[in-house]
Amino acid sequence: MSLTYLEAIREAQYEALRRDPNVFLYGQDIGAFGGAFKATKRLVDEFPKRVLDAPISEDAMVGVAIGAALEGARPIIEMQFADFSACGFNQIVNHAGTHYWRTGVPCPIVIRLPSGGTAGSGPFHSQSMESVYAHYPGLVILTPATVEDAYHMLLDAVALDDPVIFCEHKFLYYHLKADSLPDEAMPIGKARIARPGRHATIVTYSAMVHESIRAAEELQHDGYQIEVVDLRSVKPMDTETILGSVARTGRLLCVGESFPWGGVCAEVIARVVADGFHLLDAPPQRLNSKDTPIPYHPNLWRAHRPTALSIAAALRKLLQD
Amino acid sequence: MIRCLRRPPTAIVKTPATASTKKHSAKESFLTAYRHMLSARLLEDRLATLYRAGGKIVGGVYLSRGQEAFSAALAVQLKKGRDIYAGLIRDQAGRMAFGEPLLDTTRTYLGSALGPMRGRDGNIHRGRPKEGMPAMISHLGTSISVVAGMLLARRLQGRLGDTVGAASVGDGATSTGAFHEGLNMAAVEKLPMVIAIANNQFAYSTPTSRQFACADLIERARGYGVEGYKVDGTDLGDCLDVFEKAVERARHGHGPQMIVGTLLRLSGHGEHDDASYVPPQMRQSDLGRDCLPAAEKTIRSGKWLSDSEFDSLRIEVQQEIDQAFAQSMQEPAPDPYKETWSSFSTLELADGWQVR
C-alpha cells in the first residue's frame, strides 16, 4: 500500500468521522465534488449528514464551527486555500482564539489550510499563514512535513480541545508518498530531528523540510554534516529540541516559506539568541520568501521561495562565518 | 405596527385557545417582560452612577435605555435551558429574561474573580456558553453564524428537537460581512433562527442614512429568502406579539425569521458619550418614546397591577439589584500572580504559561 500526503489527510478525516459521531466537515465544494484538491473524496457517500458544502463565507464557516464546538461537536473546516482564511480571520483570532481564556469553555475546532506555493498559483493561492496565526494567543499551529505526520497530527488535532490551524502543504499533496502509516506518532509540540548532523542546524517545517534535506545532501559532498530539525508544530514550539541541536552544531539557519517580516523564523532565532547565545559560533541566519506577493510565473516563483539551491548557498555562507 | 413582509407560505396553526386564556398568557408574558425591563433599567441606572463616580468600574458602561421592550420581548418567548440566546450590547433585559443571573452582570462589570469572565473580560462581553448563552465579542454580526453552528450541531447530534436559536444585533451590525454571511448561511440551512435587529437609528454616532441605502432594513429579508417582520420597538405588546409569532414559525420549520424593531437609543453609545448627535426632534418623535413608562401605562389601563403592587415590585427588584452589587463589591478581584496565563485549555501545550 502506498499513500500520498493528500490521501493521508483524506484517510485521517475518514478515520475521525468513523471514530466520533460528533465530527463533521464543513467547507466549500467538499461534498459530492470531494473538495478542490479531493481531500474529502467520497467522504460524503460514507457520512452523508456530516460532510457539508458551505457557501463562500469563510467568516460564517468559522463562526459555525465555533458554535458547533460549544455544543460538543468536533468540526473540521476546509478552507479552499489558506489564502482565503483571511476572510475568516476575525472569527479565527478574535472568537475561536480568545474563547477558552475568556469563558473557560474550550473551543475544539480544526481549520485546514491548504498552504504554500505551487508553480503558477500566483499571489492568492500560494500563501503560508502559520506565522500570522501563531502571533495570536489561543491557536495551536501544526505544519506537518511528512505523510505520517499529516495523518496522525490531523487526528490529534481533532482530539485536541483547543482550536487548531492545520497548515497542510499543497506542494507535498501528490509528491510525497509513504508505504504505510505507523500506528503511533510523536506527540504534538515535539520537534523531530529529520536528519542528524554536527556542523550546522537548519530549523524548518512543512515543505521546506524537504528542500532543506536536499540542501544538506548537497553540502555533504563538501564534507559538511547538516542537522535538519522539523518543527512539526510551530505553536507550541519545541525550544528544547532546537537548543539541543544548536548545542551540537553551534550554527543556526532557520528556513520558512512564509514572508520574512516577523514570523516563525524570527521567533526561533529570538529564542535561540535569548536562551542559547553562548552556544552560537556564528550569527544565526534565516531564509524566507522574498518580501513581495507570491509571483505567478514559475521563473519568478522559484526565485521567490527558498529552494534547496538558495538554502545550500545560505548554509555555505553560515559555515564560513 | 406589525407588518409581515412576505406572506407566510402556510397559515400559522394557532392553538384553539379561548380569548380569555390567550389574553391571560399575553398578560403573563407582558408582566414578565416588564419586570425584566424594570430590572434592566434600575440596574443600568446604578451602573451609570457608579461609572460617573469613578473607581469601581474600570471599563465602559453600555446602556440599553429605550431598548428594553424589544430586548425582553424576544427572550421571554424562548425556552430557558433549551433554546439559544445570543444577546448583544443592549440586551440587559433580554439576557435576564433568558435566565442570566443578575450577579453575572454585576460581577462582570465590577471585575469579580468569581464572575463568569473572572476579570478576563468585562461589561457586556459575557455569557454562559454551556447554557445556550454564547459570550459576545465586540466584532458585530459574528454571533449569527455562531448560533447557527450551535443549531447545526444539535441537528447533527439528533437533538435539535424544536430548539430555536436567537441572535440579537443592531442596525450597525447589518452592514458587516459577518451579518450577511451568517444570515445567508442560516437561510441556506433553513435553521430555526430568530434574528432581532434593534434599529436604534445610530451606530455609535452614525445615522442610518450613512449606514444603508435601502428604504428599510426589513427589505433585506426578501433578499436572504427569510421571513421578515417590522415592529414598533417601543411597544412591548407589539414586540411580544411579533416575537411570539416569529419564534413559533422558526420552531415549526419555517427557517430564519428576521425582525426589525424601530426605536431610539435613549442614551449614548456608552456612558462616555453624550449623544449630542441625536437631533432633539427625533427624541420628541414617536421613535423617542420611552418603552418603560409606555408599558406601565398599558399595565395600569388593564388594571393588571395595582399601585401598591407596582410599588412592591419596584422595591423587590431594587433589593435584588442592591444585593447583587453589594455581594460583587465584596468579592475578590483577579490576582495576576495566581492567574493561569494559558490561552490553551490543554495546559501541557502552553508555552511559558506560568507568570514570569
HADDOCK unambig.tbl for C-alpha pairs under 7 A between the chains (distance, minus, plus):
assign (segid A and resid 22 and name CA) (segid B and resid 157 and name CA) 6.96 0.50 0.50
assign (segid A and resid 55 and name CA) (segid B and resid 185 and name CA) 6.70 0.50 0.50
assign (segid A and resid 57 and name CA) (segid B and resid 181 and name CA) 5.60 0.50 0.50
assign (segid A and resid 59 and name CA) (segid B and resid 178 and name CA) 6.06 0.50 0.50
assign (segid A and resid 59 and name CA) (segid B and resid 181 and name CA) 6.93 0.50 0.50
assign (segid A and resid 60 and name CA) (segid B and resid 145 and name CA) 5.15 0.50 0.50
assign (segid A and resid 60 and name CA) (segid B and resid 178 and name CA) 6.49 0.50 0.50
assign (segid A and resid 60 and name CA) (segid B and resid 181 and name CA) 5.44 0.50 0.50
assign (segid A and resid 60 and name CA) (segid B and resid 182 and name CA) 5.17 0.50 0.50
assign (segid A and resid 63 and name CA) (segid B and resid 142 and name CA) 6.68 0.50 0.50
assign (segid A and resid 63 and name CA) (segid B and resid 145 and name CA) 4.82 0.50 0.50
assign (segid A and resid 63 and name CA) (segid B and resid 146 and name CA) 4.63 0.50 0.50
assign (segid A and resid 63 and name CA) (segid B and resid 149 and name CA) 6.81 0.50 0.50
assign (segid A and resid 64 and name CA) (segid B and resid 145 and name CA) 5.05 0.50 0.50
assign (segid A and resid 64 and name CA) (segid B and resid 146 and name CA) 4.97 0.50 0.50
assign (segid A and resid 64 and name CA) (segid B and resid 148 and name CA) 5.99 0.50 0.50
assign (segid A and resid 64 and name CA) (segid B and resid 149 and name CA) 3.70 0.50 0.50
assign (segid A and resid 65 and name CA) (segid B and resid 149 and name CA) 5.97 0.50 0.50
assign (segid A and resid 66 and name CA) (segid B and resid 146 and name CA) 6.00 0.50 0.50
assign (segid A and resid 66 and name CA) (segid B and resid 149 and name CA) 6.85 0.50 0.50
assign (segid A and resid 67 and name CA) (segid B and resid 146 and name CA) 4.16 0.50 0.50
assign (segid A and resid 67 and name CA) (segid B and resid 147 and name CA) 5.83 0.50 0.50
assign (segid A and resid 67 and name CA) (segid B and resid 148 and name CA) 6.97 0.50 0.50
assign (segid A and resid 67 and name CA) (segid B and resid 149 and name CA) 4.32 0.50 0.50
assign (segid A and resid 67 and name CA) (segid B and resid 150 and name CA) 4.40 0.50 0.50
assign (segid A and resid 68 and name CA) (segid B and resid 149 and name CA) 4.50 0.50 0.50
assign (segid A and resid 68 and name CA) (segid B and resid 150 and name CA) 4.49 0.50 0.50
assign (segid A and resid 68 and name CA) (segid B and resid 152 and name CA) 6.63 0.50 0.50
assign (segid A and resid 68 and name CA) (segid B and resid 153 and name CA) 4.79 0.50 0.50
assign (segid A and resid 70 and name CA) (segid B and resid 129 and name CA) 6.62 0.50 0.50
assign (segid A and resid 70 and name CA) (segid B and resid 130 and name CA) 6.77 0.50 0.50
assign (segid A and resid 70 and name CA) (segid B and resid 150 and name CA) 6.86 0.50 0.50
assign (segid A and resid 71 and name CA) (segid B and resid 150 and name CA) 5.79 0.50 0.50
assign (segid A and resid 71 and name CA) (segid B and resid 153 and name CA) 6.29 0.50 0.50
assign (segid A and resid 73 and name CA) (segid B and resid 153 and name CA) 5.91 0.50 0.50
assign (segid A and resid 95 and name CA) (segid B and resid 137 and name CA) 6.73 0.50 0.50
assign (segid A and resid 100 and name CA) (segid B and resid 343 and name CA) 6.50 0.50 0.50
assign (segid A and resid 100 and name CA) (segid B and resid 344 and name CA) 6.91 0.50 0.50
assign (segid A and resid 100 and name CA) (segid B and resid 345 and name CA) 6.55 0.50 0.50
assign (segid A and resid 101 and name CA) (segid B and resid 343 and name CA) 5.03 0.50 0.50
assign (segid A and resid 102 and name CA) (segid B and resid 117 and name CA) 5.81 0.50 0.50
assign (segid A and resid 102 and name CA) (segid B and resid 120 and name CA) 5.69 0.50 0.50
assign (segid A and resid 102 and name CA) (segid B and resid 121 and name CA) 6.14 0.50 0.50
assign (segid A and resid 103 and name CA) (segid B and resid 116 and name CA) 6.63 0.50 0.50
assign (segid A and resid 103 and name CA) (segid B and resid 117 and name CA) 5.60 0.50 0.50
assign (segid A and resid 106 and name CA) (segid B and resid 345 and name CA) 6.20 0.50 0.50
assign (segid A and resid 137 and name CA) (segid B and resid 343 and name CA) 6.06 0.50 0.50
assign (segid A and resid 138 and name CA) (segid B and resid 343 and name CA) 4.65 0.50 0.50
assign (segid A and resid 138 and name CA) (segid B and resid 344 and name CA) 5.44 0.50 0.50
assign (segid A and resid 161 and name CA) (segid B and resid 345 and name CA) 6.69 0.50 0.50
assign (segid A and resid 161 and name CA) (segid B and resid 346 and name CA) 6.78 0.50 0.50
assign (segid A and resid 162 and name CA) (segid B and resid 344 and name CA) 6.16 0.50 0.50
assign (segid A and resid 162 and name CA) (segid B and resid 345 and name CA) 6.31 0.50 0.50
assign (segid A and resid 162 and name CA) (segid B and resid 346 and name CA) 6.94 0.50 0.50
assign (segid A and resid 189 and name CA) (segid B and resid 349 and name CA) 6.72 0.50 0.50
assign (segid A and resid 236 and name CA) (segid B and resid 349 and name CA) 5.99 0.50 0.50
assign (segid A and resid 236 and name CA) (segid B and resid 350 and name CA) 6.77 0.50 0.50
assign (segid A and resid 236 and name CA) (segid B and resid 351 and name CA) 6.16 0.50 0.50
